[in-house]
Amino acid sequence: MQSLLTLVIEHGTWLVFAATLAARVGLPVPAAPFLVVAGALAAGGQLAWPVTLAAAIVANIVGDGLWFWAGRRWGYRVLTLLCRISISPDSCVRQSEAFILRWGGSSLLAAKFVPGVSVVAPPMAGALGMSLGAFLGFETAAAAVWSGLLMGIGWAFAGQIQQVLDVLATLGVAAVEGLLVLAAAYLALRWWRRRLFLRDVAMPRIAVDELLALMAADPAPLVVDVRSEAARSVDARRIPGAIGVELRDIERIAAQWPRDREVVLYCNCPNEASAASAARMLAAAGFVRVRPLLGGLEAWVASGQRIELHVPGEPHTSLQAGAAPTA
C-alpha cells in the first residue's frame, strides 16, 4: 500500500488529469476525491499546486469541449445518446435546458455542482447555439472555480486527510480491498437507481403503425409533443397535427380535454421518459386512453412518415377540447 501511495504522490498530477477527464466525458469516475487529496498533498509540498490545478482545468476543457462540439454537430441526438447512461435520462436534459436558457454561459459553473447535469450541460450549450468563444471563456472560469474549490478543501483539511492516508498505508491490502468494495457499492447504487427509474416509466406504448391507423379514424387521437420549447427550437420536426405542451404544463392544459379522448404523447428522450411521465399524470387525472409513442419522434421519422416543422413561438397549446388534430 505504501508503494501505491508513493505512486499517487509521484504521478498525482497525471492521476488528477485522468480522473477529471474521465468524469467529464461521462465515465462513472468520482473526480472530486482525487482533487481533494491532491489539495492535501499540495499543502504538504508533495504536489505542485499550480501544475495540478492547471491539469484539472485542462481536463475539464478537453472533456467538456468534446461534448460541446458534439452538441453543436448533432444537437439533441447526442444528448439522447449521452443520457442513456444517466441515472435519470430525462431529467438531466430538462435540467440542463433550464440552466442554459436561464443563466446562459454562467450556467456551466452551476452545472458542475449538480450531479447528472454536469456532463449534459456542455452538449446542451452547443445544441442551443452558444458560440465557441463564449463556451471557452465560461468553461475555463467554471473549471478553475470547481477545481480550485475542491483542492482548497483538501488544503484546508490537509492534516486530517494525511492521517487517513497514513492509516491506509498501514492497512495494506485490506485498504485496497475496502476501496474496491466502496467502488463496487457506488456502481451498484447507480445501477439500482437506474432500475427504479426504468420501473417508474414502464407502461404500455403505442407503435408508429398503430398510431397511423388511429389517425386515419374518426375521431383521431390527440397527439401531444411534450418536448420543451427549447428542444422544439433546436429540433423543429414534429408529427403532423401534434400540439406542443411542455411537461410542466400538461395537467393544466389537459384540463380542457375530454377524459375519454385517445391521447398519444411523444418526446425524443431516452425510454420515452417525458412522454411516460406525462402519461402517468394524465392517467392520474382520469384519462382512460393515454399512451407514449414507442421510440418517440425518432421512431416516427425512421419509419418514413411525413413531418411538419415547428415555428418558434407558435401557440400549439390552444387546441380546444374535442377538436381533432389534422393529419
C-alpha positions as CSV (number, residue, x, y, z in Angstrom):
1,M,0.0,0.0,0.0
2,Q,2.9,2.4,0.8
3,S,4.2,1.9,-2.8
4,L,0.7,2.7,-4.1
5,L,0.7,6.0,-2.1
6,T,4.2,6.7,-3.4
7,L,2.8,6.1,-6.9
8,V,0.0,8.6,-6.2
9,I,2.4,11.2,-5.0
10,E,4.8,10.7,-7.9
11,H,2.1,10.8,-10.6
12,G,-0.6,12.7,-8.7
13,T,-0.9,15.4,-11.4
14,W,-1.5,12.9,-14.1
15,L,-4.0,11.0,-12.0
16,V,-5.9,14.2,-11.4
17,F,-5.9,14.9,-15.1
18,A,-7.0,11.3,-16.0
19,A,-9.8,11.2,-13.3
20,T,-11.1,14.6,-14.2
21,L,-11.1,13.9,-17.9
22,A,-12.9,10.6,-17.4
23,A,-15.6,12.2,-15.3
24,R,-16.1,15.0,-17.8
25,V,-16.6,12.5,-20.7
26,G,-19.3,10.7,-18.7
27,L,-17.5,7.7,-17.2
28,P,-18.5,6.8,-13.6
29,V,-15.3,8.1,-12.1
30,P,-15.5,10.3,-9.0
31,A,-13.0,13.1,-9.8
32,A,-13.8,15.2,-6.7
33,P,-11.9,12.9,-4.2
34,F,-8.8,13.0,-6.4
35,L,-8.8,16.8,-6.4
36,V,-9.4,16.9,-2.6
37,V,-6.5,14.5,-1.9
38,A,-4.3,16.5,-4.4
39,G,-5.0,19.7,-2.5
40,A,-3.9,18.0,0.7
41,L,-0.7,16.7,-0.9
42,A,0.0,20.1,-2.3
43,A,-0.3,21.6,1.2
44,G,2.4,19.2,2.3
45,G,4.6,20.1,-0.6
46,Q,4.2,16.7,-2.2
47,L,2.5,18.1,-5.3
48,A,2.8,21.3,-7.2
49,W,-0.4,23.2,-6.7
50,P,-0.3,25.4,-9.9
51,V,0.6,22.4,-12.1
52,T,-2.1,20.1,-10.6
53,L,-4.7,22.9,-10.8
54,A,-3.8,23.6,-14.4
55,A,-4.1,19.8,-15.2
56,A,-7.6,19.7,-13.8
57,I,-8.7,22.8,-15.7
58,V,-7.3,21.5,-19.0
59,A,-9.0,18.1,-18.4
60,N,-12.3,19.9,-17.8
61,I,-11.9,22.0,-21.0
62,V,-10.9,19.0,-23.1
63,G,-13.7,16.7,-21.8
64,D,-16.5,19.3,-21.9
65,G,-15.2,20.7,-25.2
66,L,-15.7,17.3,-26.9
67,W,-19.3,17.2,-25.7
68,F,-19.8,20.9,-26.7
69,W,-18.6,20.1,-30.2
70,A,-20.8,17.0,-30.4
71,G,-23.8,19.1,-29.3
72,R,-23.1,21.7,-32.0
73,R,-22.7,18.9,-34.6
74,W,-25.6,16.6,-33.7
75,G,-27.8,18.6,-31.4
76,Y,-30.3,16.7,-29.3
77,R,-29.4,13.3,-30.8
78,V,-26.1,13.3,-28.9
79,L,-28.0,14.3,-25.7
80,T,-30.2,11.3,-26.2
81,L,-27.2,9.1,-26.5
82,L,-25.4,10.6,-23.5
83,C,-28.4,10.5,-21.2
84,R,-28.9,6.8,-21.8
85,I,-26.1,6.2,-19.3
86,S,-27.5,8.7,-16.8
87,I,-29.4,7.7,-13.7
88,S,-32.3,9.9,-14.7
89,P,-32.1,10.2,-18.5
90,D,-34.9,12.6,-19.0
91,S,-34.4,15.0,-16.0
92,C,-30.8,15.5,-17.0
93,V,-31.9,17.0,-20.3
94,R,-34.7,19.2,-18.8
95,Q,-32.5,20.5,-16.0
96,S,-29.7,21.4,-18.4
97,E,-32.2,23.2,-20.7
98,A,-33.4,25.2,-17.7
99,F,-29.8,26.1,-16.6
100,I,-28.7,27.2,-20.1
101,L,-31.8,29.1,-21.0
102,R,-32.0,30.9,-17.7
103,W,-28.3,31.7,-16.9
104,G,-26.6,31.4,-20.3
105,G,-22.9,30.7,-20.1
106,S,-22.7,31.1,-16.3
107,S,-24.9,28.0,-16.1
108,L,-21.7,26.0,-16.9
109,L,-20.4,26.9,-13.5
110,A,-23.6,25.9,-11.6
111,A,-23.9,22.7,-13.6
112,K,-20.5,21.4,-12.4
113,F,-22.0,21.1,-8.9
114,V,-25.3,19.4,-10.0
115,P,-24.9,15.6,-10.4
116,G,-26.4,14.3,-13.6
117,V,-26.4,17.7,-15.2
118,S,-22.6,18.5,-15.3
119,V,-21.9,16.2,-18.2
120,V,-25.0,17.2,-20.1
121,A,-24.6,21.0,-19.9
122,P,-21.8,21.3,-22.4
123,P,-23.5,19.5,-25.3
124,M,-26.7,21.3,-24.4
125,A,-24.8,24.6,-24.7
126,G,-23.6,23.5,-28.1
127,A,-27.0,22.4,-29.2
128,L,-28.6,25.7,-28.2
129,G,-26.1,27.6,-30.3
130,M,-23.6,29.1,-27.7
131,S,-20.5,30.5,-29.5
132,L,-17.2,28.7,-29.2
133,G,-15.6,31.8,-27.7
134,A,-18.3,32.2,-25.1
135,F,-18.1,28.5,-24.2
136,L,-14.3,28.5,-23.7
137,G,-14.5,31.6,-21.6
138,F,-17.2,30.4,-19.3
139,E,-15.9,26.8,-19.3
140,T,-12.4,28.0,-18.2
141,A,-13.8,30.1,-15.4
142,A,-16.1,27.3,-14.3
143,A,-13.3,24.7,-14.4
144,A,-11.0,27.0,-12.3
145,V,-13.6,27.6,-9.7
146,W,-14.7,23.9,-9.4
147,S,-11.1,22.5,-9.4
148,G,-9.8,25.3,-7.1
149,L,-12.6,24.9,-4.6
150,L,-12.1,21.1,-4.3
151,M,-8.3,21.4,-4.0
152,G,-8.8,24.2,-1.5
153,I,-10.9,21.9,0.7
154,G,-8.1,19.4,0.6
155,W,-5.6,22.1,1.5
156,A,-7.8,23.2,4.5
157,F,-8.2,19.7,5.8
158,A,-4.7,18.5,4.9
159,G,-3.9,17.3,8.4
160,Q,-7.0,15.1,8.6
161,I,-6.6,13.8,5.1
162,Q,-2.9,12.9,5.7
163,Q,-4.0,10.9,8.8
164,V,-6.4,8.9,6.6
165,L,-3.6,8.3,4.1
166,D,-1.3,7.2,6.8
167,V,-3.9,4.7,8.1
168,L,-4.5,3.4,4.6
169,A,-0.7,2.9,4.3
170,T,-0.7,0.7,7.4
171,L,-3.7,-1.4,6.4
172,G,-2.0,-2.6,3.2
173,V,-4.1,-5.0,1.1
174,A,-7.1,-4.6,3.3
175,A,-7.3,-0.9,2.4
176,V,-7.2,-1.7,-1.3
177,E,-9.9,-4.3,-0.9
178,G,-12.0,-1.8,1.1
179,L,-11.7,0.8,-1.7
180,L,-12.7,-1.7,-4.3
181,V,-15.8,-2.6,-2.2
182,L,-16.7,1.1,-2.0
183,A,-16.3,1.5,-5.7
184,A,-18.5,-1.6,-6.4
185,A,-21.1,-0.3,-4.0
186,Y,-21.1,3.1,-5.8
187,L,-21.6,1.4,-9.2
188,A,-24.3,-0.9,-7.7
189,L,-26.2,2.1,-6.3
190,R,-26.1,3.8,-9.7
191,W,-27.5,0.6,-11.3
192,W,-30.2,0.2,-8.7
193,R,-31.4,3.8,-9.1
194,R,-31.5,3.4,-12.8
195,R,-33.6,0.3,-12.5
196,L,-36.0,2.2,-10.3
197,F,-36.2,4.9,-12.9
198,L,-37.0,2.4,-15.7
199,R,-39.7,0.8,-13.5
200,D,-41.3,4.2,-13.0
201,V,-41.6,4.8,-16.7
202,A,-42.7,1.3,-17.5
203,M,-46.2,1.3,-19.1
204,P,-47.8,0.2,-22.4
205,R,-46.6,2.0,-25.5
206,I,-48.2,2.6,-28.9
207,A,-46.2,1.8,-32.1
208,V,-46.0,4.1,-35.1
209,D,-48.1,1.8,-37.3
210,E,-50.9,1.7,-34.7
211,L,-50.8,5.4,-34.3
212,L,-51.1,5.8,-38.1
213,A,-54.2,3.6,-38.1
214,L,-55.8,5.7,-35.2
215,M,-55.0,9.0,-37.0
216,A,-56.9,7.7,-40.1
217,A,-60.0,7.0,-37.9
218,D,-62.7,9.4,-36.6
219,P,-62.2,10.8,-34.1
220,A,-58.4,11.0,-34.5
221,P,-56.3,10.8,-31.4
222,L,-54.9,13.8,-29.7
223,V,-51.1,13.8,-30.5
224,V,-49.1,15.8,-28.0
225,D,-45.4,16.8,-28.3
226,V,-44.2,17.1,-24.7
227,R,-40.7,18.4,-25.5
228,S,-39.7,21.7,-24.1
229,E,-39.8,24.9,-26.3
230,A,-36.0,24.9,-26.3
231,A,-36.0,21.3,-27.6
232,R,-38.5,22.1,-30.3
233,S,-36.5,25.2,-31.4
234,V,-33.4,23.0,-31.8
235,D,-35.1,20.1,-33.5
236,A,-38.1,21.7,-35.3
237,R,-39.5,18.4,-36.6
238,R,-42.9,17.3,-35.3
239,I,-45.6,14.8,-36.1
240,P,-48.3,16.5,-38.3
241,G,-51.1,17.8,-36.3
242,A,-49.3,17.4,-33.0
243,I,-49.7,20.2,-30.3
244,G,-46.8,21.2,-28.1
245,V,-47.4,21.1,-24.4
246,E,-44.4,21.1,-22.1
247,L,-44.3,18.5,-19.3
248,R,-44.7,21.2,-16.6
249,D,-47.9,22.4,-18.2
250,I,-49.5,19.1,-19.2
251,E,-52.0,18.9,-16.3
252,R,-53.2,22.5,-16.7
253,I,-53.6,22.3,-20.4
254,A,-55.2,18.8,-20.3
255,A,-57.9,20.1,-18.0
256,Q,-59.8,21.2,-21.1
257,W,-59.6,17.8,-22.9
258,P,-62.3,15.1,-22.7
259,R,-61.2,12.3,-20.3
260,D,-62.2,9.6,-22.8
261,R,-60.1,11.1,-25.6
262,E,-57.4,8.9,-27.1
263,V,-54.1,10.7,-26.2
264,V,-50.7,9.8,-27.6
265,L,-47.7,11.6,-26.2
266,Y,-44.2,11.7,-27.6
267,C,-40.7,13.2,-27.0
268,N,-37.2,12.5,-28.2
269,C,-35.8,11.4,-24.9
270,P,-34.4,8.0,-23.8
271,N,-37.1,5.4,-22.8
272,E,-39.8,7.9,-23.8
273,A,-39.3,9.3,-20.3
274,S,-41.0,12.7,-20.6
275,A,-43.9,11.1,-22.5
276,A,-44.3,8.4,-19.9
277,S,-44.2,10.9,-17.1
278,A,-46.9,12.9,-18.9
279,A,-49.0,9.8,-19.5
280,R,-48.9,9.0,-15.8
281,M,-50.1,12.5,-14.9
282,L,-53.0,12.2,-17.3
283,A,-53.9,8.7,-16.1
284,A,-54.0,10.0,-12.6
285,A,-56.2,12.9,-13.8
286,G,-58.8,10.4,-15.1
287,F,-57.7,9.9,-18.8
288,V,-58.5,6.3,-19.7
289,R,-56.7,6.0,-23.1
290,V,-53.3,7.6,-22.9
291,R,-50.0,6.1,-24.1
292,P,-46.5,7.2,-25.0
293,L,-45.3,6.7,-28.6
294,L,-42.7,3.9,-28.7
295,G,-39.4,5.3,-29.8
296,G,-40.8,8.8,-29.8
297,L,-40.2,11.3,-32.6
298,E,-37.1,9.4,-33.9
299,A,-39.2,6.3,-34.5
300,W,-41.8,8.3,-36.4
301,V,-39.1,9.8,-38.6
302,A,-37.3,6.5,-39.1
303,S,-40.5,4.9,-40.3
304,G,-40.5,7.4,-43.2
305,Q,-43.7,9.3,-42.1
306,R,-44.4,12.9,-43.1
307,I,-43.3,15.6,-40.6
308,E,-44.1,19.2,-40.0
309,L,-41.7,21.9,-38.9
310,H,-42.3,23.7,-35.6
311,V,-42.3,27.5,-35.7
312,P,-40.8,29.0,-32.5
313,G,-43.4,30.8,-30.5
314,E,-46.3,29.3,-32.4
315,P,-49.2,28.6,-29.9
316,H,-49.8,24.9,-30.1
317,T,-51.5,24.6,-26.7
318,S,-54.7,26.3,-27.6
319,L,-56.4,23.2,-29.2
320,Q,-60.0,23.2,-28.0
321,A,-61.4,20.2,-26.2
322,G,-62.8,17.7,-28.6
323,A,-61.1,19.1,-31.7
324,A,-59.1,16.6,-33.7
325,P,-55.6,17.3,-34.9
326,T,-55.1,17.4,-38.6
327,A,-53.2,14.5,-40.2
